Structures are given as C-alpha cells and as structure tokens.
Amino acid sequence: MQADEITSAADTTSSRGVSSTVVSSVVSSTTDEDIRRTIYDVIIQNDIKELTGILNDIVNFDINQPLNDKEGDNKNALMIACSLDCFDIVKYLLTYKNINVDLQDKFGETALYLASALGNAKIVKLLLKHDANANIYNKENVSPLIVSSYNGHNDTVKALLNKGDINVNYQDNLCKTALSYAAHEGQPLIVELLLKNGADVNIADKLGWTPLMLAAYAGRANICKQLLIANANKNLKTNDNKTASTFAKEAGHFHIAEMIDRFVHNSNMVTYNYDEENVRKRETHYFGNHVNHDSRRISTASRLRTEMMPREGNTWWVYVSWITTFFILDRFLTKYGKMTDKRVRQAWREKFTLCFIAFLTTVFIAFLTFGFVDVACSPTAPPIPLNLVDKFWAQNKQVMIVRGQIYNVGDFFKSGGHRPIAPFNDAMLEPIIDQYYGRDVGELFPVNDHTIGCNKNSTVNGISCRVDTDNRYHCHTSTNSLKTLESLSINRFVSVSWDDIKNTQSRKLFAHKGRVYDITNYLSETNKNRWLGDDNVTVPFLENLIGQDVTSELSLVKDDNIKEIINCFEHFQIGEVEGVTYGCATVTAAVVVISSISTGLVIMKLISAIAYDNFIAKQMTKKVIYNENVKDVIIMVPCYSEGYESMKASFDSLAATDYPDQNKILFIIADGNITGSGNDRSTPDILLDFIIPYNENFDNVRAKSYLSIGEGTKRHNMAKVYIGHYQYQNRNIPTMLVIKVGNQEERNYPKAGNRGKRDSQLVLMQMLQHAFNNSKMSPLEFEIFEKFRKLTQRTIDRCEFVMMIDADTVVKEDAVTNMVNYMINDSSVVGLCGETRILNKMENWVTLIQVFEYYLSHHLGKSFEAVFASVTCLPGCFCMYRVFSYNYDGDRVPILVDENIMMNYSTNEVDTLHQQNLLLLGEDRYLTTLMLRAFPKRKTAYCPTAICETIVPSEFKVLLSQRRRWINGTVHNMFELVVTSELPGRFCFSMQFAVFLDLIGTFTSPFAMTYILFTIIGLIAGLPFQTAVLFTAVSFSLQVILAIFTSFDPVTVLWFFIYLLSVPIWYIILPLYAFWNFDDFTWGATRKLNDDGTTSYSDTIFDKFDPRSVPFKKWEQWIKNANSRSVSRSVSKSANYKYI
C-alpha cells in the first residue's frame, strides 16, 4: 500500500472508525507518522478496542511520543485521552510500564492538568494513583489545582487536595492562588476545601488584591463571610490604597461593604470545623453563588440589593417632582390637603408628577397618531405634472402658470374681469390669451424684488414683460393685478420629477426647499444680462447647483453675496419636486413601522396564546412517572377575615386533589386576631376547629417571637404553631396552623398580630431560607422547623415547592399535580401560576363583567408572556414557586429563598411612593419581578391546565379599591421590568419591549377608549369614521377568535359581549381612579371587618424596638439550650438527629 493510500485510510477512520483492514495495513507497511495519525484518530473516537488492537500489533512503539505534530501542541496519547474525557483509554494507557504521566505539551500542560481543567475527577484520581505530580505548572504558572478551582470542579479539587503533598498556596504569573480564583468566581465549597487544607487567606496578587477583595468586588457575600471567619484581614490595602470594603462599594455591593466593616472576629463565634461532616452539613449554604453551573446571571444582584434601601438625600426623581409641582406650596398642601407629614406631601408630589407624565404620554401618542404626519407633510394638495396641466387642465379648467404655481384664470376672462387697454379690445386679446392656457406666463407678472429680499435690481438689468415687439403684452405690476392673480390661485404647483432635475443635458434645474428652479436661460452663452453678477464666483456657484437638491448645503452658507443670490431664486422658479418631501416620507415610514410593530405584536400575542394553550402547555404538564421520590409541596394558605364556608371549601378542594396526601402539607397562617363581617367567631377560632391535633394539647401551645414587617414595636410579633391533620372524607392531610397573636402590648386591642399578607408569606419564606442555609433561626422559626419534622418525619428544607393560595379559592382536582409536573418537566421554571376563574360569576352585574376580563388576562396576557418564559405576575391567590434547584454538580441552588430576593422582599422601611406601591399594593407581582430580575435566564410560566375558582368583589366600590391596588402595583412593577435588560428577546421582539408597550398602553388607555367611543358615536351621527371603527372592530374580533380557539366553548363568546359593554369601566374609570390614588396606601377594602374603624394600638407606633431582643440561634444551639418544657422534651429525644 502506498503512502497516499495510507493517508486515505487514515482519513476514513477519522469519520467512520478504523477497520481491521486498516489495522493490518498500518502494522505492515506504514511510517511512524502514519501510525501516530491513526492512533490519534482512534483516540478522539474513544475506540478502546481498535486502539488495543493497533498497539498490540506494533513493536517498539514509543507510547510517550507526540501524536499530533501537525497541530504543533506536542500532546501524546495520554494527554489527548485526558483532554477528551476518555476514561477507558486513559486507564489502558496507564498499564504501560514506560508511560510518563508527567510529560508536558508545548504549553507546559500535563495530562493531570488537562483532566483537572475538564473536571473529570475519575481520571484525576487515576492519574494521581499512578504518581502524577500535582505540582507541575504550565508556562503561565497555572497548576492543576488553580485551573480546577477556577472552573468550580469540586470533586477534582478534593481529589487533588487529598494527594497530601500539593502546594495549596502556589501563585501563578499574576501571583493569584487557587483561593483567589475560587473566591472571585464564587466557589464556596472549593473555598472551604482550600481553607481546610491550609490556604492563606491574606496572600495578595501583583496588584495587592487579596481573596477577600476579589470576592467583595465580585459580589460574593457568602464567600466574604467564609474568608472573614477564616481570619482574612479586612484592613489590608492594594497598591492604590483600597480595601475590600472600598471595592465592594465601587461595585455597588453596599451590603457586602457594610458586612465587612461591621465584622468583628469573636473567639466565641461558631467557627468552621473543617471535617467532612461539617462540609456536608453546610453544603446548601453557599450554592447561590455557583454561577458557572447555574443559568442565572449575577449582573442584576447589585441593583436588587440596593433598590429597596431607604432613600438617602434627594434623588433626581425628587427634584423632578419638585420642578413639576413648583407652583403648589407645602403650606397649601398642609392647610387644604391635611398633609402634615413631609413624606405624605412628597408622595403627593410624586403622584402628581406620575399623572403628569401619563398625561404627556397620552398627548404624545395622540400627536403620533393624528398630528405627526400632518405636521411633517404639507397640508396642500400634491403638485400636478406639466403634461397633465397642458393636456387636461388647460382645456377644461383654462389655467395658466406663474413661476410653477397654477391659477384658474378661465372664468375670470369669461366674466370680463380682464379689461383690455386702449386701443386694444377683447377680440384682439383673445388669440394671445388662448395660446397661453397651460403655459407659464411668469414674465408677464414680474417678481417684486423688495418683497422677496432680492437686492440685485433685476428689472433695472433688463427683464422685460414685452414679447417680441407686440404691444398687446405688458407687465402686471400693480397691486390690484397681483391681488387679483392671488385670488385665482388653486394652491397647487406644477410637479417636476427627479429624472428631469438630474437630466442636465436638456435643462439646468436644481431643487431647494421642495421647489424647482430653472437657470437654463440665465446660464446660456447668448444671455448677456447676468444681473446676479458676472464674476468668477456667481456663475460657478450656480453651475454647482445643477441636477441636485441643495437645501442642506445652502443652509450652511455664510457668504452675504451668496445669501443675496439665494433670495433671488424665485425669479427662476418653475414648480415643486414631484412626490413627498424627505421629511414627510420619513415620518410616514416611521408611523407605518410603529403601526406595523404594534399590529404585529397583537397578532403575535394571539398566535402565541393559541399555540401555548393548545400545544406547549399540554406538553409541559404531561404525566411524570415517579419512582420513590415524590416531591414534597408546602401549600401556604394565608387567612385574614374569610368566613367558615369559604375557608372550608378551599381546604376541602386542596385535600381532594389527586396529589399524594403525605407529600402535600397545608401551611395555614392566620394574620392576626380578626373577626370578619358576618362571622360570629374570629378567624383563628374557626381555623382551630378544622384541625385534628397531632399528639399535643392545643391549650398548651405557647406563642413564639419573630421579627415581622412593621415599624416601632410592631416590628416584634408573636405566633402560635399548631400541628395536626385536616380530615376530608377518609383522607388526612398533614397541616400546620400558624396564628399571629401579636406582642404582649397589643393583645387586648383589635387586629392584634395583624401585619399583612407579605408578612405571612415571609414567615414561611424566612423559615425556608434559614433551614436551607442552616443559619440562625428565630424562636418561631425553630418551632415551625421542629413541629414540621415531628408531623412529617422529614425536615422542611427538603420541600422543593411552595404553593400559595388564598383562603377563598377552590382548586380543581388535578391542579397541584399539573403544577408539579410542569416544574419537573422543565427544571428551569422558578415559578408558575394557573388559571383563575370566578366562582360567583352570576351574583350581579359587577361579577358578570369580570368573567371575560379574567379569561382574557390569562389566555392572552399570561399565555403570551409564557412563550417568552417571563410571566410578569404570578398572583398570590394561585401560584407555585421552586424553593431550590440543582446545578450540574447535583448541588442545591436557592431560588425562592435566594439572598437577593429575600433581602428586597423583606424590606421593612418603605418610605417612597415607588416602594409603597411595590410592597404594599402589589407584593405578589413584586415577588415575581424579583424572580425575573434575579434569575433572568430562568423562567416563570403559566399552566392553563391548573385551574382554580375564587370569589371576586360583588360591589363596585370594592372592585374599584381592588383594581386600584392591582393597577398601581402593575405600573410600578413595569417600571422595574422596563429597566431589566436581561429579559429574553431582542429589540422589538423582547419581553422588555412588550412590557414597555404595556406600560404605555396602561397610561394611554383612558384616551384610547375615549377616542374609540367618540369614533363610534361619530359614525352613528354620520361622520366619516369608518376606518377607525373598522380597526377597532378587528381588534376586538381577535379576542373572540382567542376565545373560540382556546376554550372551544360558545358560552365564552357570550361572556365577551358582556365584557364589551363594560369596556369603559376597565379602560377609563378604573385607570383614572388608580392614577389619582397613587399615594393612597390604605389597605383596599376587599373585605369588611366588624371593627368600628377607630384608631387602635395596632395601627399606631409608640416606641422604638430593638430587633436584638428577639434571639436568633442556629438549630444546634436551640437543641443544646432546650429546656424541660414539653416541646423541648420532644426535641431532646432526637438529640442524635443531624440537620442536613
């Protein structure tokens, strides 16, 4: 076999594998180069069988020689196998006695280095077993430990450190250690492993940066805490005199800077015990920073951490509000508006500014819709081509042209208005008048140079009104003549095409400001009257104008002589440029583009919604086959003032769902001692009757403290925790009931313990966060943790999903299962909601008009957003969140309990209009916004097959109050999302742009609906509004199409027509009411209380409260300090239990 045949065979092996024929050929008649190439091809295909066959048949083959000389990186077989993750081949090659595991390629990289970079712990362990040197570095002094730490390969790092003789503090060319890279890249487990093996926390690189500085600048809060506990010196400075705290502030991580500044190392502090068990116990504590494996981006973290901080000083927005309301004095607001609080006055000013912005937005949209084109385009009729003027208008209209402008002179001559001058009579003038119809007679009507600013004395220089020597022609220069001519104008010009202008062979034309000028005769060699100037400047200047539009060039002219020439252009005017102006064309095109985008988005919304409902969602909720590990779901039900029947219906529906009873845990929270309207008992008393106790006497349950949402003494709250089962038919559902009872001072006042729905959510969320991170718990959280474990025989940090549902909401049987299936089928989903329908739809007209509005908001709004994987509102009445997820290494990553989310959502000091609207009026939507911003590469979804029914307001004033909160919360959350550039999509087809359009639509909806009503009334009255009404009809017809293709129920179409009658309420009354009440932070009266409405202790702040008075301890400390009470005794029985 010839050499070219060998090459061909080798090429074939690279694509189809090495055949036995090739093997025998390689052995019998190839060169060393061919053998190396063949072996290289076999290795990259990971074909251990073929490789074994080849090497067994080759005598004296040097296993250490480079295989790919052509590429020039000098890698041998072992290096190539390690870099391609070919474990079996590596294992086989290591059986060669003469194999050198420490050879380096041209970059200085060994097989161990390549395996470490790839993160294959099995290969690393195998190489180390064969005495691979872990202290060999590449040409940039990067060691296997450094590259593995940088890439976050936990098991690889552990394997290298177990070697024992590795230099953990070795520095590369930048003087960075493995700890430096792990700290900067956010690898907490690796940081802990390195510290355990003696890594120096204070080694600085070339610029003086320590690992603490790198972690602080990168926003790694947990890493900073690790390093500080490990005695990192926070006072060290870089070469330019900056500390770790300084870097944190420069990067916008103010919370980290504050933590570093306040950190004091205490010998009594619980320090790290670097044993394997302790590493395992804290595994979940730091996974939030595993950004290499998690799909979220930390770029939003600094904004999320700081945006809810109290306002310090006056921001640009405050100054804008002051400028907008400068004419309204504080004295006026205090006296007539009863706004004695400075914060209330500022909120009013910001409210007024927002309303003013909404008004300006409406004016702009109105101008864009109705006036933009009219302003940019001339309102006059378009010009008429000269051939049409000569052929038709001259005969029918009997028109003449004066410097391009058309005049209807026929009727004037017929009526005898043009009287001849003696000795001539009408009969003598008629022949010359007839021949000028359709022609330019500008020479008979000379330009008034004084009027146009022409100082070149054109008449003195010889322009004559006489044609030949015929005395019947004369100049019409009198004021009466010119006025008469002006009255005969039809306000249209002769048009000249660009082809004619550019054709310089026949005529010398140019365009200026939309008008066309002819200087052919003036520049003719036979013209001896160069009245504009016969010098070396004027004529070249005119010649340079020929054949082009010189508007922009002449606007920049500074020469006075040239300006005088420009003023005299009207002498040469012959018409207007054919077609529209550039400005008009540009504006028209812009309006068309904007309209097309808007229309395209509407159509895309419709198609996306139909496709999502009928195909995508069904695929995502397909049945999941469980092995033994069924996911635990906590179903949180916050209760306020609901009645017995509504709560029982809700609990019954949850118990009746087909999700396994032992894996769904009801977590009911009573928000204070509240008695609802029509109830004979308080909400806590009603709830206690629902629960069958679990091995405890409810009378012996004691209240436990926790830090709640509130100011002053309301910061301290207490709650009782009851456990048992909710019994429905023959089914028993594990149930926890948390009743907020208030602190000791407020117990005897109405609404004791009431802190709001967000506080109820945070009771569970903070419990989950502290359990997940094994961080310090409040007494209430420890009580919940232990009683949860007692009730379920599992720890609460194992619960992967939290479902939130209102106490007056009834779910369908498969709702929970469909939601969990969706979460399992797509692990990137961090939260989702189902469809909410109306339970009391037939109660009265107020409930009737809400039916299709609910349907539309879900099947059009949420379905469209779900296609973009960014549902912007997961309503708290029916949604599910993922508590944690898993990265590629199998580590748990916090989602709902992520530090960024918890820090903002648990904000206690809410003192600005924006913060009030986010956290007091739209907390459900704000939690969704935080999820989208913290995890922009993950998804929020809508599950249309998960259905619930809820009771909606049946009184208009209650609906008004509810929708005011929803609209205001929506607007302020849209502000948050509009500035979130990480949302999916690009440009006009991005979720960010869609949110922006929704925000504009919300602001302008009152005007838009008013205009629609005006056009409909106008059409009825006989006005020409057919196009506008047709467009409106088509827009609403799309909603009918949506109803047909998503519900397949003709009744839905009937609900649409009821909704259609109420459109003015939804788009005019409700938005205007909401906008003007931006600064109304009183809780919307969705439900009535028996309270008399008088001021009580629970609504008043008396004293400041020291949060340190509520003890926080870790689980181990609570167990250690357990006393002899019954709950403590039950805990002590499980002293050997280890919290994982």
Helices and strands as residue ranges (DSSP letters): H 3-16, H 20-29, H 32-44, H 48-57, H 77-83, H 87-93, H 111-118, H 121-129, H 144-151, H 154-161, H 178-185, H 188-196, H 211-218, H 221-229, H 244-250, H 254-262, H 276-281, G 283-289, G 298-300, H 301-306, H 316-324, H 330-336, H 342-366, I 367-371, H 372-376, E 384-385, H 386-388, I 389-393, H 394-396, E 399-402, E 405-408, H 410-414, H 426-434, G 442-444, H 449-452, H 479-487, E 489-496, H 498-502, E 509-512, E 515-518, H 538-543, H 551-554, H 560-567, G 569-572, E 573-577, H 582-611, I 612-616, H 617-620, E 633-639, H 644-656, G 661-663, E 664-670, H 683-690, E 691-693, G 698-700, E 704-707, G 712-715, E 716-728, E 731-740, G 744-746, H 757-773, H 779-792, G 796-798, E 801-805, E 809-811, H 815-825, E 829-838, H 845-848, H 851-856, I 857-862, H 863-867, E 878-882, E 884-886, E 892-894, H 899-905, H 913-916, I 917-921, H 923-934, E 939-950, H 956-978, E 985-986, E 989-990, H 991-1020, H 1026-1047, H 1050-1061, H 1063-1064, I 1065-1069, H 1070-1076, G 1097-1099, G 1107-1109, H 1115-1120, H 1126-1132
